[in-house]
Amino acid sequence: MNDTLLIVEDEPKIARLIADYLAKSGYTSDHLDHGNAVMEWLEENQPMLILLDLMLPGTDGLTLCRQIRERYPALPVIMLTARVEEVDRLLGLELGADDYICKPFSPREVVARVKAVLRRTRGISGGGESLPESDRITLDEDGWRALAGGEDLSLTAVEFQLLKVMMQSPGRIFSRDQLMDHMYRDHRIVSERTVDSHVKKLRRKIADVWPERDIIRSVYGVGYKYQPEE
């Protein structure tokens, strides 16, 4: 993997503006303006992140996001969209997008989001590693234990799995359906209220140790995310 970002955007002015601001922050970038060219380009190149527009000529952004996730599961993707309906945002996240940005946007916001996603996916002080041990949650996967500042949270197996999934991608929003898939590998049918109930219990156990901290956060209309304090 190299240090180049791929911008997939069919509006030249927007693509050029993003590229200029990324360059000022030390990033190089390549640009594609047609959805049909993306997967072929990826066969020859390995970018560290893709900025992917939703509405593209040829293959659309959501289809591309699904294809990228199937073939390159570790490659970070940030969706760019002018369609602000909640279903589109949720669908982008369900397909595996690491983040999304709604148009119109500030190019500075794009750069900030790129840096944040790269911190999370590359493990650079994005998951609480910069915190002292007393302020950090650690997982003992062999013993199925979660320790908050060294204190055992006494989680159930489902609560442990729920926390583990969110901690693996700090800041990423998980829909309830995504969390259910990870919590119940046998694909049993459970309601969204079941997920909410497990999250509520998990948050209560963390609050018993850290009453002033809110690290499992609700995102209205979408789901939940793990947001460690820096």
Secondary structure by P-SEA (a helix, b strand, c coil): cccbbbbbcccaaaaaaaaaaaaaacccccccccccaaaaaaaaccccccccccccccccaaaaaaaaaaccccbbbbbbbccccaaaaaaaaaacccccccccccaaaaaaaaaaaaaaaacccccccccccccbbbbcccccbbbcccccccccaaaaaaaaaaaacccccccaaaaaaaaccccccccaaaaaaaaaaaaaaaaaacccccccccccccbbbbbbcc
